[in-house]
Amino acid sequence: MSPLLDLPSSKPSINWVPNVINLAKIFDFAIVAEGIEDDVQAATLAKMGCHVGQGYFTQD
């Protein structure tokens, strides 16, 4: 199961995902979210610092 599926309603995901994003930034890794299903998840991830993603929401 992807932690993105529960964003932004799951408290564990809200706490866990930003920590992974911050860790990736420390190591200067590219951050790409997979499994973005809607605009709310995309906006939540953008606020957390992840501006690149893919998933059903990003398809035309």
Biopython code that builds the backbone (N, CA, C, O; Angstrom):
import numpy as np
from Bio.PDB.StructureBuilder import StructureBuilder

atoms = [
    (1, "MET", "N", (0.830, -1.182, 0.000)),
    (1, "MET", "CA", (0.000, 0.000, 0.000)),
    (1, "MET", "C", (0.878, 1.251, 0.000)),
    (1, "MET", "O", (1.893, 1.314, 0.693)),
    (2, "SER", "N", (0.481, 2.207, -0.763)),
    (2, "SER", "CA", (1.220, 3.451, -0.856)),
    (2, "SER", "C", (0.748, 4.438, 0.205)),
    (2, "SER", "O", (-0.455, 4.598, 0.411)),
    (3, "PRO", "N", (1.687, 5.104, 0.882)),
    (3, "PRO", "CA", (1.265, 6.123, 1.851)),
    (3, "PRO", "C", (0.558, 7.298, 1.180)),
    (3, "PRO", "O", (-0.134, 8.068, 1.846)),
    (4, "LEU", "N", (0.727, 7.438, -0.131)),
    (4, "LEU", "CA", (0.062, 8.539, -0.828)),
    (4, "LEU", "C", (-1.437, 8.319, -0.944)),
    (4, "LEU", "O", (-2.196, 9.283, -1.047)),
    (5, "LEU", "N", (-1.876, 7.063, -0.930)),
    (5, "LEU", "CA", (-3.303, 6.789, -1.072)),
    (5, "LEU", "C", (-4.117, 7.421, 0.033)),
    (5, "LEU", "O", (-5.277, 7.777, -0.176)),
    (6, "ASP", "N", (-3.530, 7.563, 1.200)),
    (6, "ASP", "CA", (-4.250, 8.096, 2.348)),
    (6, "ASP", "C", (-4.043, 9.583, 2.572)),
    (6, "ASP", "O", (-4.625, 10.157, 3.493)),
    (7, "LEU", "N", (-3.218, 10.215, 1.739)),
    (7, "LEU", "CA", (-3.004, 11.657, 1.912)),
    (7, "LEU", "C", (-4.242, 12.414, 1.476)),
    (7, "LEU", "O", (-4.869, 11.990, 0.505)),
    (8, "PRO", "N", (-4.627, 13.457, 2.089)),
    (8, "PRO", "CA", (-4.102, 14.043, 3.312)),
    (8, "PRO", "C", (-4.863, 13.618, 4.568)),
    (8, "PRO", "O", (-4.692, 14.226, 5.624)),
    (9, "SER", "N", (-5.697, 12.586, 4.470)),
    (9, "SER", "CA", (-6.562, 12.243, 5.606)),
    (9, "SER", "C", (-5.904, 11.371, 6.669)),
    (9, "SER", "O", (-6.409, 11.289, 7.788)),
    (10, "SER", "N", (-4.800, 10.726, 6.349)),
    (10, "SER", "CA", (-4.154, 9.818, 7.293)),
    (10, "SER", "C", (-3.061, 10.534, 8.083)),
    (10, "SER", "O", (-2.103, 11.051, 7.507)),
    (11, "LYS", "N", (-3.214, 10.559, 9.392)),
    (11, "LYS", "CA", (-2.204, 11.215, 10.232)),
    (11, "LYS", "C", (-0.828, 10.550, 10.102)),
    (11, "LYS", "O", (0.172, 11.264, 10.022)),
    (12, "PRO", "N", (-0.734, 9.209, 10.076)),
    (12, "PRO", "CA", (0.593, 8.611, 9.881)),
    (12, "PRO", "C", (1.248, 9.034, 8.556)),
    (12, "PRO", "O", (2.452, 9.289, 8.509)),
    (13, "SER", "N", (0.453, 9.106, 7.487)),
    (13, "SER", "CA", (1.019, 9.528, 6.207)),
    (13, "SER", "C", (1.445, 10.984, 6.239)),
    (13, "SER", "O", (2.482, 11.343, 5.682)),
    (14, "ILE", "N", (0.649, 11.822, 6.888)),
    (14, "ILE", "CA", (0.999, 13.241, 7.004)),
    (14, "ILE", "C", (2.311, 13.413, 7.763)),
    (14, "ILE", "O", (3.076, 14.333, 7.474)),
    (15, "ASN", "N", (2.576, 12.546, 8.721)),
    (15, "ASN", "CA", (3.826, 12.621, 9.482)),
    (15, "ASN", "C", (4.985, 11.943, 8.769)),
    (15, "ASN", "O", (6.115, 12.428, 8.838)),
    (16, "TRP", "N", (4.736, 10.850, 8.095)),
    (16, "TRP", "CA", (5.787, 10.031, 7.501)),
    (16, "TRP", "C", (6.318, 10.609, 6.192)),
    (16, "TRP", "O", (7.531, 10.685, 5.995)),
    (17, "VAL", "N", (5.427, 11.011, 5.308)),
    (17, "VAL", "CA", (5.830, 11.466, 3.971)),
    (17, "VAL", "C", (6.760, 12.683, 4.018)),
    (17, "VAL", "O", (7.776, 12.666, 3.323)),
    (18, "PRO", "N", (6.479, 13.733, 4.791)),
    (18, "PRO", "CA", (7.406, 14.869, 4.822)),
    (18, "PRO", "C", (8.793, 14.498, 5.353)),
    (18, "PRO", "O", (9.793, 15.085, 4.939)),
    (19, "ASN", "N", (8.853, 13.536, 6.259)),
    (19, "ASN", "CA", (10.162, 13.103, 6.757)),
    (19, "ASN", "C", (10.979, 12.437, 5.666)),
    (19, "ASN", "O", (12.190, 12.645, 5.584)),
    (20, "VAL", "N", (10.339, 11.645, 4.834)),
    (20, "VAL", "CA", (11.043, 11.007, 3.708)),
    (20, "VAL", "C", (11.494, 12.075, 2.711)),
    (20, "VAL", "O", (12.612, 12.013, 2.200)),
    (21, "ILE", "N", (10.638, 13.045, 2.436)),
    (21, "ILE", "CA", (11.001, 14.135, 1.522)),
    (21, "ILE", "C", (12.201, 14.907, 2.073)),
    (21, "ILE", "O", (13.142, 15.197, 1.333)),
    (22, "ASN", "N", (12.175, 15.236, 3.349)),
    (22, "ASN", "CA", (13.292, 15.971, 3.958)),
    (22, "ASN", "C", (14.581, 15.160, 3.938)),
    (22, "ASN", "O", (15.653, 15.715, 3.693)),
    (23, "LEU", "N", (14.496, 13.870, 4.189)),
    (23, "LEU", "CA", (15.675, 13.013, 4.135)),
    (23, "LEU", "C", (16.257, 12.985, 2.720)),
    (23, "LEU", "O", (17.474, 13.047, 2.543)),
    (24, "ALA", "N", (15.395, 12.893, 1.729)),
    (24, "ALA", "CA", (15.866, 12.902, 0.338)),
    (24, "ALA", "C", (16.559, 14.222, 0.010)),
    (24, "ALA", "O", (17.565, 14.233, -0.700)),
    (25, "LYS", "N", (16.035, 15.325, 0.517)),
    (25, "LYS", "CA", (16.657, 16.632, 0.280)),
    (25, "LYS", "C", (18.043, 16.713, 0.921)),
    (25, "LYS", "O", (18.963, 17.290, 0.342)),
    (26, "ILE", "N", (18.193, 16.136, 2.112)),
    (26, "ILE", "CA", (19.498, 16.138, 2.785)),
    (26, "ILE", "C", (20.552, 15.470, 1.918)),
    (26, "ILE", "O", (21.689, 15.934, 1.845)),
    (27, "PHE", "N", (20.169, 14.369, 1.255)),
    (27, "PHE", "CA", (21.106, 13.628, 0.409)),
    (27, "PHE", "C", (21.099, 14.108, -1.036)),
    (27, "PHE", "O", (21.734, 13.502, -1.898)),
    (28, "ASP", "N", (20.376, 15.202, -1.302)),
    (28, "ASP", "CA", (20.292, 15.802, -2.626)),
    (28, "ASP", "C", (19.762, 14.812, -3.670)),
    (28, "ASP", "O", (20.228, 14.778, -4.809)),
    (29, "PHE", "N", (18.777, 14.008, -3.254)),
    (29, "PHE", "CA", (18.132, 13.068, -4.172)),
    (29, "PHE", "C", (16.989, 13.765, -4.892)),
    (29, "PHE", "O", (16.392, 14.704, -4.365)),
    (30, "ALA", "N", (16.690, 13.303, -6.089)),
    (30, "ALA", "CA", (15.492, 13.759, -6.788)),
    (30, "ALA", "C", (14.281, 13.159, -6.076)),
    (30, "ALA", "O", (14.313, 12.002, -5.657)),
    (31, "ILE", "N", (13.234, 13.932, -5.942)),
    (31, "ILE", "CA", (12.031, 13.487, -5.241)),
    (31, "ILE", "C", (10.895, 13.397, -6.254)),
    (31, "ILE", "O", (10.492, 14.401, -6.841)),
    (32, "VAL", "N", (10.384, 12.183, -6.450)),
    (32, "VAL", "CA", (9.280, 11.945, -7.368)),
    (32, "VAL", "C", (8.233, 11.110, -6.640)),
    (32, "VAL", "O", (8.521, 10.002, -6.188)),
    (33, "ALA", "N", (7.034, 11.634, -6.529)),
    (33, "ALA", "CA", (5.940, 10.894, -5.897)),
    (33, "ALA", "C", (5.241, 10.047, -6.957)),
    (33, "ALA", "O", (4.943, 10.527, -8.050)),
    (34, "GLU", "N", (4.987, 8.806, -6.629)),
    (34, "GLU", "CA", (4.244, 7.919, -7.521)),
    (34, "GLU", "C", (2.898, 7.598, -6.900)),
    (34, "GLU", "O", (2.789, 7.440, -5.684)),
    (35, "GLY", "N", (1.881, 7.504, -7.728)),
    (35, "GLY", "CA", (0.566, 7.117, -7.245)),
    (35, "GLY", "C", (-0.335, 8.273, -6.869)),
    (35, "GLY", "O", (-1.239, 8.106, -6.050)),
    (36, "ILE", "N", (-0.110, 9.443, -7.450)),
    (36, "ILE", "CA", (-0.959, 10.600, -7.167)),
    (36, "ILE", "C", (-2.309, 10.380, -7.848)),
    (36, "ILE", "O", (-2.383, 10.212, -9.065)),
    (37, "GLU", "N", (-3.368, 10.383, -7.049)),
    (37, "GLU", "CA", (-4.698, 10.062, -7.560)),
    (37, "GLU", "C", (-5.599, 11.282, -7.770)),
    (37, "GLU", "O", (-6.552, 11.204, -8.546)),
    (38, "ASP", "N", (-5.328, 12.391, -7.108)),
    (38, "ASP", "CA", (-6.214, 13.543, -7.269)),
    (38, "ASP", "C", (-5.466, 14.846, -6.977)),
    (38, "ASP", "O", (-4.310, 14.842, -6.553)),
    (39, "ASP", "N", (-6.159, 15.955, -7.215)),
    (39, "ASP", "CA", (-5.541, 17.268, -7.034)),
    (39, "ASP", "C", (-5.230, 17.582, -5.574)),
    (39, "ASP", "O", (-4.298, 18.335, -5.291)),
    (40, "VAL", "N", (-5.997, 17.016, -4.648)),
    (40, "VAL", "CA", (-5.734, 17.245, -3.222)),
    (40, "VAL", "C", (-4.398, 16.614, -2.835)),
    (40, "VAL", "O", (-3.604, 17.235, -2.128)),
    (41, "GLN", "N", (-4.146, 15.396, -3.287)),
    (41, "GLN", "CA", (-2.864, 14.740, -3.010)),
    (41, "GLN", "C", (-1.725, 15.518, -3.652)),
    (41, "GLN", "O", (-0.678, 15.702, -3.030)),
    (42, "ALA", "N", (-1.910, 15.977, -4.886)),
    (42, "ALA", "CA", (-0.863, 16.744, -5.575)),
    (42, "ALA", "C", (-0.552, 18.032, -4.816)),
    (42, "ALA", "O", (0.615, 18.383, -4.646)),
    (43, "ALA", "N", (-1.574, 18.727, -4.365)),
    (43, "ALA", "CA", (-1.372, 19.976, -3.620)),
    (43, "ALA", "C", (-0.703, 19.711, -2.274)),
    (43, "ALA", "O", (0.170, 20.470, -1.853)),
    (44, "THR", "N", (-1.110, 18.643, -1.601)),
    (44, "THR", "CA", (-0.512, 18.295, -0.307)),
    (44, "THR", "C", (0.969, 17.988, -0.478)),
    (44, "THR", "O", (1.793, 18.447, 0.314)),
    (45, "LEU", "N", (1.311, 17.222, -1.495)),
    (45, "LEU", "CA", (2.714, 16.892, -1.751)),
    (45, "LEU", "C", (3.522, 18.135, -2.104)),
    (45, "LEU", "O", (4.669, 18.272, -1.677)),
    (46, "ALA", "N", (2.938, 19.034, -2.875)),
    (46, "ALA", "CA", (3.638, 20.274, -3.228)),
    (46, "ALA", "C", (3.942, 21.098, -1.971)),
    (46, "ALA", "O", (5.026, 21.669, -1.850)),
    (47, "LYS", "N", (2.986, 21.156, -1.039)),
    (47, "LYS", "CA", (3.218, 21.879, 0.218)),
    (47, "LYS", "C", (4.315, 21.221, 1.044)),
    (47, "LYS", "O", (5.011, 21.889, 1.809)),
    (48, "MET", "N", (4.466, 19.910, 0.885)),
    (48, "MET", "CA", (5.500, 19.169, 1.619)),
    (48, "MET", "C", (6.867, 19.276, 0.951)),
    (48, "MET", "O", (7.874, 18.870, 1.531)),
    (49, "GLY", "N", (6.909, 19.822, -0.269)),
    (49, "GLY", "CA", (8.188, 20.003, -0.943)),
    (49, "GLY", "C", (8.438, 19.058, -2.099)),
    (49, "GLY", "O", (9.540, 19.033, -2.647)),
    (50, "CYS", "N", (7.445, 18.284, -2.478)),
    (50, "CYS", "CA", (7.584, 17.380, -3.626)),
    (50, "CYS", "C", (6.797, 17.960, -4.791)),
    (50, "CYS", "O", (5.568, 18.021, -4.747)),
    (51, "HIS", "N", (7.501, 18.386, -5.830)),
    (51, "HIS", "CA", (6.859, 19.072, -6.946)),
    (51, "HIS", "C", (6.851, 18.254, -8.230)),
    (51, "HIS", "O", (6.454, 18.754, -9.282)),
    (52, "VAL", "N", (7.288, 16.993, -8.150)),
    (52, "VAL", "CA", (7.280, 16.118, -9.319)),
    (52, "VAL", "C", (6.562, 14.838, -8.932)),
    (52, "VAL", "O", (6.833, 14.256, -7.882)),
    (53, "GLY", "N", (5.648, 14.405, -9.784)),
    (53, "GLY", "CA", (4.924, 13.182, -9.458)),
    (53, "GLY", "C", (4.302, 12.548, -10.680)),
    (53, "GLY", "O", (4.290, 13.118, -11.771)),
    (54, "GLN", "N", (3.791, 11.366, -10.469)),
    (54, "GLN", "CA", (3.098, 10.666, -11.531)),
    (54, "GLN", "C", (1.985, 9.842, -10.910)),
    (54, "GLN", "O", (1.991, 9.557, -9.713)),
    (55, "GLY", "N", (1.044, 9.472, -11.738)),
    (55, "GLY", "CA", (-0.097, 8.709, -11.268)),
    (55, "GLY", "C", (-1.309, 9.018, -12.098)),
    (55, "GLY", "O", (-1.214, 9.734, -13.095)),
    (56, "TYR", "N", (-2.451, 8.490, -11.706)),
    (56, "TYR", "CA", (-3.689, 8.679, -12.459)),
    (56, "TYR", "C", (-4.000, 10.158, -12.640)),
    (56, "TYR", "O", (-4.445, 10.557, -13.716)),
    (57, "PHE", "N", (-3.781, 10.979, -11.623)),
    (57, "PHE", "CA", (-4.097, 12.390, -11.685)),
    (57, "PHE", "C", (-3.290, 13.119, -12.761)),
    (57, "PHE", "O", (-3.786, 14.070, -13.366)),
    (58, "THR", "N", (-2.074, 12.689, -13.000)),
    (58, "THR", "CA", (-1.196, 13.395, -13.934)),
    (58, "THR", "C", (-1.416, 12.974, -15.382)),
    (58, "THR", "O", (-0.819, 13.561, -16.284)),
    (59, "GLN", "N", (-2.252, 11.977, -15.627)),
    (59, "GLN", "CA", (-2.502, 11.507, -16.987)),
    (59, "GLN", "C", (-3.532, 12.391, -17.662)),
    (59, "GLN", "O", (-4.447, 12.907, -17.021)),
    (60, "ASP", "N", (-3.368, 12.558, -18.963)),
    (60, "ASP", "CA", (-4.346, 13.356, -19.757)),
    (60, "ASP", "C", (-5.496, 12.500, -20.213)),
    (60, "ASP", "O", (-6.404, 12.992, -20.884)),
]
sb = StructureBuilder()
sb.init_structure("model")
sb.init_model(0)
sb.init_chain("A")
sb.init_seg("    ")
for serial, (resi, resn, name, xyz) in enumerate(atoms, 1):
    if name == "N":
        sb.init_residue(resn, " ", resi, " ")
    sb.init_atom(name, np.array(xyz, "f"), 0.0, 1.0, " ", f" {name:<3s}", serial, name[0])
structure = sb.get_structure()
